Amino acid sequence: MQLPRNPFKHALNGQTRYGCWAGFGTAYAAEILATTGFDWLLIDGEHAPNPVPAVLGQLQAMAPYDSAPVVRAVNHDPSLIKRLLDIGAQTLMVPMVDTAEQAEALVRATRFPPQGIRGVGGGLTRATRWDAVPDYIETAHQELCLIVQVESPQGIDNVEAIAAVEGVDAVFIGPADLSTGVGHIGNPGHPDVQAMIRRAFDAAQAAGKATGILAPAEPDARRYAEWGFDFIAVGIDISLLRQAALQTMERYKPGASRATPSDTY
Ligand SMILES: O=C(O)C(=O)C[C@H](O)[C@@H](O)CO
């Protein structure tokens, strides 16, 4: 069989693609989300309880649907990256990329020798469809999409160099970490943070790289779409459930919960 096509990578063609965070860590919840029409879903291995086997289950659950999976690793560990690629993740997002050297190391972690250091799993792996894809080693990189997250003041300082790294396909700005990192906790709308986000967006676009961001608040998402962001996460499944639950309960037991429904982080 042919190397599976990466629907996320091919959809980055200038039109904004809307996604949702998948944070429950179960195939069942991921499959429900996959039926709702989002262009892409982020299986979060950084902040959600998602060990590698749980990610595998979610990739399998989403496979029949049009929502493209994006898998976020918890760190830069090449061993973890190898395992995520081996189970068939083709779009990989890596948090906290602060320098071009880190971005280069991540590219090498996704490539087989001589371009990189990825080990060969061959027929053991879902990525090769258990060896049904005959030229996997030679062609795998063509369908991989590496998204680096820039979400610190240092990352912003280096964003032009990070975006220029060959093999980096996209830059994703993490507004929660970025705003926290510069002392504006919970306020990515602060003008200083917005200026940093704009700088990162402009740098990625100038380098010809796709640019993504998380924006659960609709006015933010609309503004970023107007700027020209290529992919925007407009929801977090866990928050969506909680908001719906709070709003439903509020109709029957007003004031029962002191928690305010929120569409932020
Ligand atoms: O900094 C951000 O924003 C992100 O990286 C996304 C968060 O990690 C996500 O978990 C939402 O809180």
The ligand as an SDF file (V2000), in Angstrom:
LIG
                    3D

 12 11  0  0  0  0  0  0  0  0999 V2000
    0.5110   28.0570   25.9880 O   0  0  0  0  0  0  0  0  0  0  0  0
   -0.5410   27.6330   25.4930 C   0  0  0  0  0  0  0  0  0  0  0  0
   -1.5380   28.3420   25.2650 O   0  0  0  0  0  0  0  0  0  0  0  0
   -0.5550   26.2210   25.1500 C   0  0  0  0  0  0  0  0  0  0  0  0
    0.4650   25.6490   24.8950 O   0  0  0  0  0  0  0  0  0  0  0  0
   -1.8600   25.4990   25.2260 C   0  0  0  0  0  0  0  0  0  0  0  0
   -2.0790   25.0310   26.6320 C   0  0  0  0  0  0  0  0  0  0  0  0
   -1.0420   24.1560   26.9710 O   0  0  0  0  0  0  0  0  0  0  0  0
   -3.3910   24.3070   26.7100 C   0  0  0  0  0  0  0  0  0  0  0  0
   -3.2740   23.2520   27.5850 O   0  0  0  0  0  0  0  0  0  0  0  0
   -4.5430   25.1510   27.1300 C   0  0  0  0  0  0  0  0  0  0  0  0
   -4.4850   25.5280   28.4630 O   0  0  0  0  0  0  0  0  0  0  0  0
  1  2  2  0
  2  3  1  0
  2  4  1  0
  4  5  2  0
  4  6  1  0
  6  7  1  0
  7  8  1  0
  7  9  1  0
  9 10  1  0
  9 11  1  0
 11 12  1  0
M  END
$$$$
